[in-house]
Amino acid sequence: MSNSSSKGTALITGASRGIGGVYADRLAKRGYDLILVARSEKPLKASAASLSSASGRLITPIVADINNKLDLAKVETKLKDDPGITMLVNNAGFASVAPLLDADIERMEEMIALNTIALTRLTYAAAPAFVKRGTGTIINIGSAAGISVEAMNGVYGASKAYVLAFSLSLQHELTSKGIRVQVVLPGRTATDGWDVAGLSWQQQPPSIVMPVEDMVDAALVGLDQG
Ligand SMILES: NC(=O)c1ccc[n+]([C@@H]2O[C@H](COP(=O)([O-])OP(=O)(O)OC[C@H]3O[C@@H](n4cnc5c(N)ncnc54)[C@H](OP(=O)(O)O)[C@@H]3O)[C@@H](O)[C@H]2O)c1
């Protein structure tokens, strides 16, 4: 087992692949221990094992559907009770390219719940503990679709507009208390998230889709620069 990290532990939702998977890799390389959250046990545990052997950091998987109240409560409790957690990356989310008239309302409600409610509850679980310790970082993954709402499904754009507004209010309220808050608004990024959305990234012009490593590395440079 690795020594506990001086950087502390980063909890990343949606960490088994895509953007969250690259955050996990980069934060482990930066010396964070990690708690990785996703629904599918096999890829999550495989990714935790490979990151642990590559980085020597302590990597703990939590299998949880954060759109399920009981599972979400498990993750909230971890954030409230584990004093080693110094960073929360609210990344789990999904998109859709379906126009309003073709979209399934049940699926839209699931999207609102994951992209906004789960993110909000996890922030509410982490923030008081971070404030008490006078330090902590919250990274919320929004989307360029949050300001360019015609680009994607309207509920997706609206959910990401919420993430932007909520994060700006967190910055306003928490920066003076020693908490870093970053909201990241990626453009089109090459991940399986596009298959979930209904249009794979391979079907789109390469000139408008960026590699996921570039996206995360750029966001981390932004974080470093404040
Ligand atoms: N890709 C882009 O172009 C792009 C652009 C802008 C913003 N974003 C945002 O970036 C974030 C990540 O997107 P991505 O493209 O990396 O997606 P992705 O490749 O589909 O990865 C999503 C991750 O979230 C997990 N996840 C999904 N639903 C979950 C749930 N209910 N509970 C717990 N974990 C869950 C998935 O694992 P399981 O399926 O095993 O749960 C997976 O690890 C999202 O918030 C998305 O809106 C993406």
PDBQT file of the ligand as one rigid body, heavy atoms in Angstrom, charges set to zero:
ROOT
HETATM    1  N1  LIG A 301     -17.145  14.237 -24.549  1.00  0.00    +0.000 N 
HETATM    2  C1  LIG A 301     -17.454  15.496 -24.797  1.00  0.00    +0.000 C 
HETATM    3  O1  LIG A 301     -17.389  15.981 -25.946  1.00  0.00    +0.000 OA
HETATM    4  C2  LIG A 301     -17.904  16.393 -23.682  1.00  0.00    +0.000 A 
HETATM    5  C3  LIG A 301     -17.985  17.773 -23.948  1.00  0.00    +0.000 A 
HETATM    6  C4  LIG A 301     -18.403  18.617 -22.933  1.00  0.00    +0.000 A 
HETATM    7  C5  LIG A 301     -18.708  18.120 -21.688  1.00  0.00    +0.000 A 
HETATM    8  N2  LIG A 301     -18.629  16.781 -21.462  1.00  0.00    +0.000 N 
HETATM    9  C6  LIG A 301     -18.995  16.303 -20.118  1.00  0.00    +0.000 C 
HETATM   10  O2  LIG A 301     -17.910  15.575 -19.576  1.00  0.00    +0.000 OA
HETATM   11  C7  LIG A 301     -18.394  14.592 -18.651  1.00  0.00    +0.000 C 
HETATM   12  C8  LIG A 301     -17.821  13.225 -18.997  1.00  0.00    +0.000 C 
HETATM   13  O3  LIG A 301     -18.196  12.914 -20.320  1.00  0.00    +0.000 OA
HETATM   14  P1  LIG A 301     -17.453  11.794 -21.187  1.00  0.00    +0.000 P 
HETATM   15  O4  LIG A 301     -17.600  12.228 -22.591  1.00  0.00    +0.000 OA
HETATM   16  O5  LIG A 301     -16.109  11.488 -20.630  1.00  0.00    +0.000 OA
HETATM   17  O6  LIG A 301     -18.473  10.569 -20.938  1.00  0.00    +0.000 OA
HETATM   18  P2  LIG A 301     -18.241   8.983 -20.985  1.00  0.00    +0.000 P 
HETATM   19  O7  LIG A 301     -17.071   8.625 -21.814  1.00  0.00    +0.000 OA
HETATM   20  O8  LIG A 301     -19.568   8.410 -21.325  1.00  0.00    +0.000 OA
HETATM   21  O9  LIG A 301     -17.896   8.633 -19.461  1.00  0.00    +0.000 OA
HETATM   22  C9  LIG A 301     -18.872   8.809 -18.470  1.00  0.00    +0.000 C 
HETATM   23  C10 LIG A 301     -18.364   8.254 -17.155  1.00  0.00    +0.000 C 
HETATM   24  O10 LIG A 301     -19.384   8.478 -16.176  1.00  0.00    +0.000 OA
HETATM   25  C11 LIG A 301     -19.801   7.226 -15.611  1.00  0.00    +0.000 C 
HETATM   26  N3  LIG A 301     -21.234   7.348 -15.311  1.00  0.00    +0.000 N 
HETATM   27  C12 LIG A 301     -22.248   7.544 -16.192  1.00  0.00    +0.000 A 
HETATM   28  N4  LIG A 301     -23.425   7.583 -15.549  1.00  0.00    +0.000 NA
HETATM   29  C13 LIG A 301     -23.148   7.423 -14.223  1.00  0.00    +0.000 A 
HETATM   30  C14 LIG A 301     -23.940   7.357 -13.059  1.00  0.00    +0.000 A 
HETATM   31  N5  LIG A 301     -25.275   7.459 -13.103  1.00  0.00    +0.000 N 
HETATM   32  N6  LIG A 301     -23.327   7.169 -11.852  1.00  0.00    +0.000 NA
HETATM   33  C15 LIG A 301     -21.985   7.045 -11.784  1.00  0.00    +0.000 A 
HETATM   34  N7  LIG A 301     -21.176   7.106 -12.869  1.00  0.00    +0.000 NA
HETATM   35  C16 LIG A 301     -21.749   7.288 -14.068  1.00  0.00    +0.000 A 
HETATM   36  C17 LIG A 301     -19.458   6.191 -16.692  1.00  0.00    +0.000 C 
HETATM   37  O11 LIG A 301     -19.237   4.870 -16.187  1.00  0.00    +0.000 OA
HETATM   38  P3  LIG A 301     -20.490   3.830 -16.039  1.00  0.00    +0.000 P 
HETATM   39  O12 LIG A 301     -21.218   3.863 -17.361  1.00  0.00    +0.000 OA
HETATM   40  O13 LIG A 301     -19.859   2.517 -15.718  1.00  0.00    +0.000 OA
HETATM   41  O14 LIG A 301     -21.291   4.359 -14.917  1.00  0.00    +0.000 OA
HETATM   42  C18 LIG A 301     -18.114   6.759 -17.177  1.00  0.00    +0.000 C 
HETATM   43  O15 LIG A 301     -17.086   6.441 -16.272  1.00  0.00    +0.000 OA
HETATM   44  C19 LIG A 301     -19.927  14.673 -18.726  1.00  0.00    +0.000 C 
HETATM   45  O16 LIG A 301     -20.403  15.485 -17.677  1.00  0.00    +0.000 OA
HETATM   46  C20 LIG A 301     -20.179  15.351 -20.069  1.00  0.00    +0.000 C 
HETATM   47  O17 LIG A 301     -21.403  16.040 -20.112  1.00  0.00    +0.000 OA
HETATM   48  C21 LIG A 301     -18.236  15.911 -22.412  1.00  0.00    +0.000 A 
ENDROOT
TORSDOF 0
